[in-house]
Amino acid sequence: MSNTSAQVRKREPRSRLRSRLAIVAGLTVPALALAACSSSGGTTTPSASTSASSSAAAEPVTLWVQSGDGGSDALLKGYAAQNTAFEAAHPGVTVKFTVKNFNDLVNTLKLQLSGSNVPDVTQVNQGYGSLGQLVTDQLVKSLDDSSTKYNWASRQSAALLNLDGAFSPDGKSMGSGSLYGVAATGAWVGLFMNLDNAKKLGITAPPATLADLEADLAKAKDGGVTPLVYGTSDGGTPIWLIANLIMAQGSPQMLTDIVNGTSATLPPEVLGAAQTMKKWADAGYFSKGSAAFSGNDAVGKFAKGDGLFTLNGSWNVFAADNPAGFTLVPFPTGTAGTTASIATGDLPWSIPAKAAHPDLAAEYINFITDPANNAAWVANGQVPASVSGTETQLVADNKITGVSADAITKWSSLAKDGTTLPFPDWATPTWYDTISKSAQSLEAGQMTPEEFVKALQDDYGAFTTKRMGG
């Protein structure tokens, strides 16, 4: 997941930040850059041999590929490299690669796929309100046969495949059923930590448990360092925080069950998480005036040396004069040794039901998710969704350092040995706004933890009951 230098995706109403991207266009903080900016290596072209054995087109064919990653220049450079290699492996095939920004994609996709002029393969947005609706309306094809043919289960975990693209055929159950989308690149939410400030405070290692984190926050407060550089005006950061607190007080599976809507009633741990959030706000662990700036503003402040921690995504990495002075680590769970993070693919790729070249489209998805082609992603500072085991070497080869390197290598560890979790607001079409607004009120003392849970439950329960046919 990436952003271009001094550019991160901007949240609009019902925009992609509600799934994960806090990216703000036109960000003016000079310290912000994306992972690719810390790489001195050139773009690496994927090996054409990966899919060279696949059927070449007997006649010239144009494969229409539609992306929703408009504005992410480095990510699009990675796709350009993949497209060139795909054409080389498929003589006679020309990739027509069109790009929309996220909002345009999501707002127009259902109407587009209902018509007669549809792409062969397109990115979609996860969640009940987006991919779930396309599945319900039978506008995208099941990828089960392609997954079996190309053995996609060998390159991405079942948990990751399920949370990015699995639905029941009626679109009512997310996270299980048939596969309708597969992501090529990944992203995860974690704690950025200022190691220099930590050393001054006598903190020698990242927190391993929630108790460790709370102790570190208290040390920072006592030492005159902002404990958590925190901005809430765009809503994303408090959503990630409440999700991590639910997971830490319950279990990773609990967060997955909430998002998938296995019950219309939220578990009691949500109240415990809300109480912790309020306790931290009252203790002064958050930046003063946090409601006046965004999560991306917070990263900008953090990159300049303010604070011990900030909470954000692997797509929002930054360049620093002292890259060794910062690290990016998973938010700690309640138990040492357990690693879990909000970690998903970028917009997954799906094949429209009316695609003119569905078999070739499946080959395209197979190609760009093939771990043998990960060099193209890493060279452009991107996190490959499919783990090859070569990520650390690729990072070294491209001289990627600091949090940019952490974003890639720790994704590999999460994907192989940890638990990847969905973004919480996928649970309902309106939960993003409900959680973000309620969290701001909670932290400001305008809402009690019990009122916070009620606001979430009212939204969640109504949608989940309706979805389940109640």
C-alpha positions as CSV (number, residue, x, y, z in Angstrom):
1,M,0.0,0.0,0.0
2,S,1.6,3.2,-1.0
3,N,1.3,6.9,-1.2
4,T,3.4,9.2,-3.4
5,S,5.9,11.6,-2.0
6,A,4.0,14.3,0.0
7,Q,0.8,12.7,-1.0
8,V,-1.6,10.4,0.8
9,R,-5.1,9.5,-0.1
10,K,-7.8,11.8,1.1
11,R,-10.9,10.6,2.9
12,E,-14.1,11.7,1.4
13,P,-17.5,10.6,2.7
14,R,-17.8,6.9,2.3
15,S,-14.3,6.8,0.9
16,R,-11.5,4.4,1.1
17,L,-10.3,5.5,4.5
18,R,-13.4,3.8,5.8
19,S,-11.7,0.6,4.6
20,R,-8.1,1.6,5.4
21,L,-6.5,4.4,3.4
22,A,-5.9,7.5,5.4
23,I,-4.1,9.0,2.6
24,V,-4.3,12.8,2.2
25,A,-3.7,14.4,-1.1
26,G,-1.6,17.6,-1.0
27,L,0.0,16.8,2.3
28,T,2.6,19.5,2.8
29,V,4.8,17.9,5.4
30,P,8.2,17.5,3.7
31,A,9.2,14.6,5.8
32,L,6.5,12.4,4.4
33,A,7.5,10.1,1.6
34,L,6.7,6.6,0.5
35,A,8.8,3.5,0.8
36,A,10.0,3.8,-2.8
37,C,11.6,7.2,-2.0
38,S,14.0,5.4,0.3
39,S,15.0,3.0,-2.4
40,S,17.9,3.8,-4.7
41,G,17.1,0.8,-6.8
42,G,15.4,1.0,-10.2
43,T,12.2,-0.6,-11.1
44,T,12.6,-4.3,-11.5
45,T,10.6,-6.0,-14.3
46,P,8.9,-9.2,-13.3
47,S,10.2,-12.4,-14.9
48,A,8.3,-13.0,-18.1
49,S,8.9,-16.7,-17.6
50,T,6.4,-16.8,-14.8
51,S,3.4,-17.1,-17.1
52,A,5.2,-17.7,-20.4
53,S,3.7,-21.2,-20.5
54,S,0.2,-19.8,-20.4
55,S,-1.8,-19.7,-23.6
56,A,-0.6,-17.0,-25.9
57,A,-3.2,-15.1,-27.9
58,A,-3.6,-16.4,-31.4
59,E,-5.1,-13.1,-32.5
60,P,-4.4,-9.7,-31.1
61,V,-6.4,-9.2,-27.9
62,T,-6.8,-6.1,-25.7
63,L,-7.2,-6.9,-22.0
64,W,-9.0,-4.1,-20.2
65,V,-7.7,-3.7,-16.7
66,Q,-9.3,-1.1,-14.4
67,S,-7.5,0.2,-11.3
68,G,-8.9,2.2,-8.4
69,D,-5.5,3.4,-7.2
70,G,-5.5,6.8,-8.8
71,G,-3.1,9.1,-7.0
72,S,-0.7,6.4,-5.9
73,D,2.1,7.0,-8.4
74,A,4.6,4.5,-7.0
75,L,2.0,1.8,-6.9
76,L,1.0,2.5,-10.4
77,K,4.6,2.3,-11.5
78,G,4.6,-1.2,-10.0
79,Y,1.6,-2.1,-12.1
80,A,3.2,-0.6,-15.2
81,A,6.2,-3.0,-14.7
82,Q,3.8,-5.9,-14.2
83,N,1.8,-5.0,-17.3
84,T,4.9,-4.9,-19.5
85,A,6.0,-8.3,-18.3
86,F,2.5,-9.7,-18.7
87,E,2.4,-8.6,-22.3
88,A,5.9,-10.1,-22.9
89,A,4.6,-13.4,-21.6
90,H,1.4,-13.3,-23.7
91,P,2.3,-12.4,-27.3
92,G,-0.5,-10.6,-29.0
93,V,-2.0,-9.3,-25.8
94,T,-2.1,-5.6,-25.1
95,V,-3.1,-4.4,-21.6
96,K,-5.4,-1.4,-21.6
97,F,-4.8,-0.1,-18.1
98,T,-7.2,2.5,-17.0
99,V,-7.1,4.3,-13.6
100,K,-9.8,5.8,-11.5
101,N,-9.5,7.3,-8.0
102,F,-11.0,5.3,-5.2
103,N,-14.2,7.3,-4.9
104,D,-14.9,7.3,-8.6
105,L,-14.4,3.5,-8.7
106,V,-16.6,2.7,-5.8
107,N,-19.4,5.2,-6.7
108,T,-19.7,4.1,-10.3
109,L,-18.7,0.4,-10.3
110,K,-22.1,-1.1,-9.8
111,L,-23.6,0.9,-12.6
112,Q,-20.7,0.2,-14.9
113,L,-20.7,-3.5,-14.3
114,S,-24.5,-3.6,-14.9
115,G,-24.0,-2.2,-18.4
116,S,-22.5,-3.6,-21.5
117,N,-19.1,-1.9,-21.6
118,V,-17.2,-3.5,-18.7
119,P,-13.5,-4.1,-18.1
120,D,-12.1,-7.6,-18.1
121,V,-10.7,-7.3,-14.6
122,T,-11.2,-4.5,-12.1
123,Q,-10.3,-3.6,-8.6
124,V,-13.2,-3.5,-6.1
125,N,-13.6,-2.4,-2.5
126,Q,-13.9,-4.9,0.3
127,G,-16.9,-5.0,2.7
128,Y,-20.6,-5.6,2.7
129,G,-21.4,-2.3,1.1
130,S,-19.1,-2.7,-1.9
131,L,-18.0,-6.2,-2.9
132,G,-20.9,-7.8,-1.1
133,Q,-23.4,-5.8,-3.1
134,L,-21.6,-6.8,-6.4
135,V,-21.8,-10.4,-5.3
136,T,-25.5,-10.1,-4.4
137,D,-26.3,-8.6,-7.8
138,Q,-24.2,-11.3,-9.6
139,L,-22.0,-8.6,-11.2
140,V,-18.7,-10.4,-10.5
141,K,-17.6,-14.0,-11.1
142,S,-16.5,-16.6,-8.6
143,L,-12.8,-17.1,-8.7
144,D,-12.9,-20.6,-7.1
145,D,-11.9,-22.4,-10.2
146,S,-9.0,-20.1,-10.9
147,S,-7.9,-20.3,-7.3
148,T,-7.7,-24.1,-7.6
149,K,-6.1,-24.0,-11.1
150,Y,-3.3,-21.6,-10.0
151,N,-3.1,-22.8,-6.4
152,W,-3.6,-19.3,-4.9
153,A,-3.9,-20.9,-1.5
154,S,-0.2,-21.6,-1.6
155,R,0.8,-17.9,-2.0
156,Q,-1.7,-16.2,0.4
157,S,-3.1,-17.5,3.6
158,A,-6.7,-18.6,3.8
159,A,-7.3,-15.8,6.3
160,L,-6.1,-13.1,3.9
161,L,-7.9,-14.6,0.9
162,N,-11.1,-14.8,2.9
163,L,-11.1,-11.3,4.4
164,D,-10.2,-9.7,1.0
165,G,-12.6,-11.5,-1.3
166,A,-14.7,-14.3,0.2
167,F,-18.5,-14.1,0.3
168,S,-21.5,-16.4,0.3
169,P,-23.0,-16.3,-3.2
170,D,-26.0,-14.2,-1.9
171,G,-23.6,-11.6,-0.5
172,K,-24.9,-12.0,3.1
173,S,-21.9,-13.7,4.7
174,M,-18.4,-12.1,4.4
175,G,-15.2,-14.0,5.1
176,S,-16.4,-17.4,3.9
177,G,-18.0,-19.0,0.8
178,S,-16.6,-18.4,-2.7
179,L,-13.7,-16.2,-3.6
180,Y,-14.6,-13.1,-5.6
181,G,-11.4,-10.9,-5.2
182,V,-7.7,-11.3,-4.7
183,A,-5.3,-8.5,-3.8
184,A,-1.8,-8.0,-5.3
185,T,-0.4,-5.7,-2.6
186,G,-1.0,-5.5,1.1
187,A,-1.2,-3.0,3.9
188,W,-1.3,-3.2,7.7
189,V,-1.8,-0.8,10.7
190,G,0.8,-0.6,13.4
191,L,2.6,1.5,15.9
192,F,5.3,3.8,14.6
193,M,7.9,4.2,17.4
194,N,10.5,6.9,17.9
195,L,13.5,4.8,19.2
196,D,15.6,7.9,20.1
197,N,12.8,9.2,22.3
198,A,12.3,5.8,23.8
199,K,15.9,5.5,24.7
200,K,15.8,8.9,26.5
201,L,12.8,7.6,28.5
202,G,14.6,4.3,29.4
203,I,12.5,2.2,27.1
204,T,14.6,-0.4,25.5
205,A,12.2,-2.4,23.3
206,P,8.8,-2.1,21.6
207,P,5.8,-3.1,23.8
208,A,5.1,-6.8,23.7
209,T,1.7,-6.6,25.4
210,L,-1.0,-4.0,26.0
211,A,0.2,-3.7,29.6
212,D,3.7,-2.9,28.3
213,L,2.2,-0.2,26.0
214,E,0.3,1.4,28.8
215,A,3.5,1.5,30.9
216,D,5.4,3.1,28.0
217,L,2.6,5.7,27.5
218,A,2.8,6.6,31.2
219,K,6.6,7.0,31.1
220,A,6.3,9.3,28.1
221,K,3.7,11.4,29.8
222,D,5.9,11.7,32.9
223,G,9.0,12.4,30.8
224,G,7.4,15.3,28.9
225,V,7.1,13.4,25.6
226,T,3.8,13.2,23.8
227,P,2.8,9.5,24.4
228,L,0.7,9.0,21.3
229,V,0.8,11.5,18.5
230,Y,-2.9,11.4,17.5
231,G,-5.2,13.1,15.1
232,T,-8.9,12.4,14.8
233,S,-10.3,15.0,12.3
234,D,-10.5,12.4,9.5
235,G,-11.8,9.6,11.8
236,G,-9.5,6.8,10.8
237,T,-7.1,6.6,13.7
238,P,-9.7,6.3,16.5
239,I,-11.3,3.5,14.5
240,W,-8.0,1.6,14.3
241,L,-7.4,2.3,18.0
242,I,-10.7,0.9,19.2
243,A,-10.3,-2.1,17.0
244,N,-6.8,-2.9,18.4
245,L,-8.1,-2.4,22.0
246,I,-11.0,-4.8,21.3
247,M,-8.5,-7.3,20.0
248,A,-6.1,-6.9,22.9
249,Q,-8.8,-7.2,25.5
250,G,-10.5,-10.1,23.7
251,S,-8.9,-12.0,20.8
252,P,-8.0,-11.5,17.2
253,Q,-10.8,-13.8,16.2
254,M,-13.2,-11.5,18.1
255,L,-12.5,-8.6,15.7
256,T,-12.9,-10.9,12.7
257,D,-16.2,-12.2,14.0
258,I,-17.5,-8.6,14.6
259,V,-16.6,-7.5,11.1
260,N,-18.1,-10.7,9.5
261,G,-21.2,-10.2,11.5
262,T,-21.5,-13.6,13.1
263,S,-23.8,-12.1,15.8
264,A,-26.0,-9.0,15.8
265,T,-24.8,-8.2,19.3
266,L,-21.4,-6.7,20.0
267,P,-19.3,-8.5,22.6
268,P,-18.7,-7.0,26.1
269,E,-15.1,-6.4,25.2
270,V,-16.2,-3.4,23.1
271,L,-17.1,-1.6,26.4
272,G,-13.8,-2.5,27.9
273,A,-12.0,-1.1,24.9
274,A,-14.1,2.1,25.1
275,Q,-13.2,2.5,28.7
276,T,-9.5,2.1,27.9
277,M,-9.7,4.7,25.2
278,K,-11.5,7.2,27.6
279,K,-8.9,6.4,30.3
280,W,-6.1,7.2,27.9
281,A,-7.7,10.4,26.8
282,D,-8.3,11.5,30.4
283,A,-4.6,10.6,31.3
284,G,-3.4,13.0,28.6
285,Y,-1.8,10.2,26.4
286,F,-3.1,11.8,23.2
287,S,-1.9,14.9,21.4
288,K,-3.4,18.1,22.7
289,G,-6.0,19.4,20.3
290,S,-6.1,16.0,18.4
291,A,-9.6,16.8,17.0
292,A,-8.1,19.7,15.0
293,F,-5.8,17.6,12.8
294,S,-5.8,14.3,10.9
295,G,-4.0,11.1,11.3
296,N,-1.7,12.1,8.4
297,D,-0.9,15.4,10.2
298,A,0.0,13.3,13.2
299,V,2.4,11.3,11.1
300,G,4.0,14.5,9.9
301,K,4.5,15.7,13.4
302,F,5.8,12.4,14.4
303,A,8.3,12.3,11.5
304,K,9.7,15.6,12.8
305,G,10.5,14.0,16.1
306,D,7.4,14.6,18.2
307,G,6.2,11.8,20.4
308,L,6.9,8.2,21.4
309,F,4.3,6.5,19.2
310,T,1.8,7.2,16.5
311,L,-0.8,4.8,15.1
312,N,-1.1,4.6,11.3
313,G,-0.7,2.4,8.3
314,S,2.2,0.8,6.4
315,W,1.2,2.9,3.4
316,N,2.0,6.1,5.3
317,V,5.7,5.6,5.8
318,F,8.1,8.5,5.8
319,A,11.7,9.3,5.0
320,A,13.9,10.4,7.9
321,D,17.5,11.7,8.3
322,N,18.0,9.0,10.9
323,P,16.0,6.0,9.6
324,A,17.4,3.9,12.4
325,G,15.7,6.1,14.9
326,F,12.2,4.9,14.0
327,T,10.5,1.6,13.6
328,L,7.1,0.3,12.7
329,V,5.7,-2.6,14.8
330,P,2.4,-4.4,15.2
331,F,0.1,-3.0,17.9
332,P,0.6,-5.3,20.9
333,T,-2.1,-7.9,21.8
334,G,-3.1,-8.9,25.3
335,T,-0.6,-11.8,25.3
336,A,3.1,-11.7,24.6
337,G,4.1,-13.8,21.6
338,T,0.8,-13.3,19.8
339,T,1.1,-11.2,16.7
340,A,-2.0,-9.9,15.0
341,S,-2.7,-6.7,13.0
342,I,-5.3,-5.1,10.9
343,A,-3.7,-6.3,7.7
344,T,-5.4,-6.7,4.4
345,G,-4.8,-6.5,0.7
346,D,-5.1,-3.3,-1.3
347,L,-8.3,-3.1,-3.4
348,P,-8.7,-6.8,-4.6
349,W,-9.0,-7.7,-8.2
350,S,-12.3,-9.2,-9.5
351,I,-13.6,-10.4,-12.8
352,P,-16.9,-8.9,-13.9
353,A,-19.6,-11.3,-14.9
354,K,-19.8,-9.7,-18.3
355,A,-16.0,-9.7,-18.9
356,A,-15.1,-10.3,-22.6
357,H,-11.9,-12.3,-21.7
358,P,-12.5,-13.9,-18.3
359,D,-9.8,-16.6,-18.8
360,L,-7.2,-14.1,-19.7
361,A,-8.3,-11.9,-16.8
362,A,-7.7,-14.8,-14.5
363,E,-4.2,-15.2,-15.9
364,Y,-3.6,-11.5,-15.3
365,I,-4.6,-11.8,-11.6
366,N,-2.5,-14.9,-11.3
367,F,0.5,-13.0,-12.8
368,I,0.4,-9.9,-10.6
369,T,-0.1,-12.0,-7.4
370,D,2.7,-14.5,-8.2
371,P,5.4,-14.2,-5.6
372,A,8.0,-14.8,-8.3
373,N,7.1,-11.2,-9.5
374,N,7.5,-9.5,-6.1
375,A,10.6,-7.7,-7.1
376,A,8.5,-5.2,-9.1
377,W,6.5,-4.3,-6.0
378,V,9.4,-4.0,-3.6
379,A,11.5,-2.0,-6.1
380,N,8.6,0.6,-6.1
381,G,8.3,0.5,-2.3
382,Q,5.2,-1.6,-2.2
383,V,4.2,-4.5,0.1
384,P,3.5,-7.7,-1.9
385,A,0.4,-9.4,-0.7
386,S,1.9,-12.8,-1.7
387,V,4.8,-13.8,0.4
388,S,7.8,-15.2,-1.4
389,G,10.3,-15.5,1.5
390,T,12.7,-13.2,-0.5
391,E,11.3,-9.9,0.8
392,T,14.2,-9.2,3.2
393,Q,16.7,-9.7,0.4
394,L,14.7,-7.6,-2.0
395,V,14.5,-4.8,0.6
396,A,18.3,-5.0,1.0
397,D,18.9,-5.1,-2.8
398,N,16.8,-1.9,-3.2
399,K,18.4,-0.2,-0.2
400,I,15.1,0.4,1.5
401,T,15.6,1.3,5.1
402,G,13.7,2.4,8.3
403,V,10.0,2.2,8.5
404,S,9.8,1.6,4.8
405,A,11.7,-1.6,5.2
406,D,9.6,-2.5,8.3
407,A,6.4,-2.1,6.3
408,I,7.5,-4.8,3.8
409,T,9.3,-7.3,6.0
410,K,6.9,-7.2,8.9
411,W,4.0,-7.8,6.5
412,S,5.8,-11.0,5.6
413,S,6.0,-12.1,9.2
414,L,2.3,-11.2,9.8
415,A,1.2,-13.1,6.7
416,K,3.2,-16.2,7.6
417,D,3.2,-16.4,11.4
418,G,0.6,-13.9,12.6
419,T,-3.1,-13.1,12.2
420,T,-4.3,-10.8,9.5
421,L,-7.5,-8.9,10.5
422,P,-10.1,-6.8,8.6
423,F,-10.7,-3.1,9.0
424,P,-13.6,-2.8,11.5
425,D,-15.7,-0.4,9.5
426,W,-16.3,-3.0,6.8
427,A,-18.9,-4.4,9.1
428,T,-21.7,-2.0,7.9
429,P,-21.9,0.6,5.2
430,T,-22.2,3.4,7.8
431,W,-20.0,2.2,10.6
432,Y,-17.0,4.3,9.6
433,D,-18.9,7.5,10.4
434,T,-20.6,6.1,13.4
435,I,-17.4,4.9,15.0
436,S,-15.3,8.0,14.2
437,K,-17.8,10.5,15.4
438,S,-18.6,8.6,18.5
439,A,-14.9,8.1,19.3
440,Q,-14.3,11.8,19.1
441,S,-17.2,12.5,21.4
442,L,-16.0,9.8,23.8
443,E,-12.5,11.2,24.0
444,A,-13.9,14.8,24.5
445,G,-16.0,13.7,27.4
446,Q,-19.2,14.3,25.5
447,M,-20.2,10.6,25.6
448,T,-19.7,7.9,28.2
449,P,-18.2,4.5,27.2
450,E,-21.7,3.0,27.6
451,E,-23.2,5.6,25.2
452,F,-20.4,4.9,22.8
453,V,-21.2,1.2,22.7
454,K,-24.9,1.9,22.3
455,A,-24.2,4.1,19.3
456,L,-22.1,1.4,17.7
457,Q,-24.6,-1.3,18.6
458,D,-27.6,0.6,17.1
459,D,-25.8,0.9,13.7
460,Y,-24.3,-2.6,13.8
461,G,-27.3,-4.4,15.1
462,A,-29.8,-2.9,12.7
463,F,-27.6,-3.7,9.6
464,T,-26.5,-7.1,10.8
465,T,-30.1,-8.2,11.7
466,K,-31.3,-7.1,8.3
467,R,-28.4,-8.8,6.5
468,M,-29.1,-12.0,8.3
469,G,-32.7,-11.9,7.3
470,G,-34.1,-10.9,10.7
